[in-house]
Amino acid sequence: MELAKRLNKLPPYLFVEINQRIAELKARGEDIISFAIGDPDLPTPPHIIEHMCQAAHDPTNHRYPETAGLPELRQAIAEWYERRFGVTLNPAKEVLPLIGSKEGIGHIALCFIEPGGLALVPDPGYPPFSMGTILAGGEPYFMPLKEKNDFLPDFEAIPGEVADRAKVMWLNYPNNPTGATAGIDFFEKAVRFAQQHDLAICHDAPYTEVAFDGYKPPSFMQAAGAKKIGVEFHSLSKTYHMTGWRIGMVAGNVDMVDALFRVKSNLDSGIPQAIQYAAVEALRGSQQHIAEHNAILQQRRDKLLKVLSEIGLKARIPKATFYIWAKIPQGYTSMDFTKKLLDEAGIAVTPGTGYGKEGEGYIRLSLTIADDRLEQGINRLLAWHRRRG
Ligand SMILES: Cc1ncc(COP(=O)(O)O)c(C=O)c1O
């Protein structure tokens, strides 16, 4: 058997070593507290589950769904964009439901990337931006996200011939892993840059509803000209605590949405309809839990930031996302420091280099951890710090 060579181009999975170490420690009976996973710990709100259960009993929902998604769901997505961002979308042509946004993020590379083609990708960044590009036969050109630039890419630093050769640029705000946010002015700058170099923009925005201190992150689709050259990926995963149900969407430029639909209609058969009905209820029903969850996350954020500063790990206060991007002390690599926390404090975090080489010098901590475990984790970090003197 000979596997396709493209598989050799995928970089080794960086978390293998850490995951093995966690498994070994657990097998020895050690209790590991994990700040490593970006998956809401609180359950899907009950009214959403209720709708899913009702829909699951209906035999019409037991059959193959359409790749295009239920018209009712497309309509609910368009209404949500209008209500939340004041963005008007044609539900038939400018909206496409996805089997979780990750699926669409991976597949859209097939719409833009020729063998050897370039995609502009943020570093650090959500890995599927570059992995989708590589699997489509292309190459990522990494745009460093530096703290001194507020973790925004510096478009002027991208060589003109690279920008001209590239077909697509990936952006993601509120950002995983840095927790940085971007305003409409930045998105408009990105649109101008894309127009100059004939680029498509894919903006990934699953964290617009996870925000603190009264901040309301904008959508890329609010930027003037965004619909002419770009789409936005969004998701019900983080807003409605529905990571396990797998449902998201893409919205924006009609040709880009249609191109992704053409790829997907040849590869998948849509989202189970009971889950689509649950999504309709999520988008149209009560949104009260969002503020409640954000209040819980904000408290966790503040507690954890206080302790990190006490133990000498500097981090900016994130206005959105459930991630803290903390600077580690000099003299360690992200990986060494991650292993040290695991071995000496029983605390799992994500090394910054898991998101690209610019992540060196950082670790990511997620706030999706139950309050009692967070308290235990905080106590462990303080005790570990005292032990080190
Ligand atoms: C930046 C970013 N984009 C997309 C996703 C994928 O979300 P979904 O559950 O919709 O596939 C995640 C999940 O962690 C994410 O962090």
The ligand as an SDF file (V2000), in Angstrom:
LIG
                    3D

 16 16  0  0  0  0  0  0  0  0999 V2000
  -10.7850   29.7300   15.3870 C   0  0  0  0  0  0  0  0  0  0  0  0
  -11.6830   28.5500   15.2700 C   0  0  0  0  0  0  0  0  0  0  0  0
  -12.3510   28.3600   14.1290 N   0  0  0  0  0  0  0  0  0  0  0  0
  -13.1720   27.3100   13.9680 C   0  0  0  0  0  0  0  0  0  0  0  0
  -13.3670   26.3960   14.9880 C   0  0  0  0  0  0  0  0  0  0  0  0
  -14.2360   25.2040   14.7010 C   0  0  0  0  0  0  0  0  0  0  0  0
  -15.5020   25.2870   15.2000 O   0  0  0  0  0  0  0  0  0  0  0  0
  -16.6160   24.2560   14.7820 P   0  0  0  0  0  0  0  0  0  0  0  0
  -16.9930   23.5320   16.0290 O   0  0  0  0  0  0  0  0  0  0  0  0
  -17.7370   25.0710   14.2190 O   0  0  0  0  0  0  0  0  0  0  0  0
  -16.0630   23.3190   13.7530 O   0  0  0  0  0  0  0  0  0  0  0  0
  -12.6940   26.5550   16.1890 C   0  0  0  0  0  0  0  0  0  0  0  0
  -12.8450   25.5570   17.2580 C   0  0  0  0  0  0  0  0  0  0  0  0
  -12.1230   25.4920   18.2090 O   0  0  0  0  0  0  0  0  0  0  0  0
  -11.8380   27.6740   16.3440 C   0  0  0  0  0  0  0  0  0  0  0  0
  -11.1570   27.8860   17.4630 O   0  0  0  0  0  0  0  0  0  0  0  0
  1  2  1  0
  2  3  1  0
  2 15  2  0
  3  4  2  0
  4  5  1  0
  5  6  1  0
  5 12  2  0
  6  7  1  0
  7  8  1  0
  8  9  2  0
  8 10  1  0
  8 11  1  0
 12 13  1  0
 12 15  1  0
 13 14  2  0
 15 16  1  0
M  END
$$$$
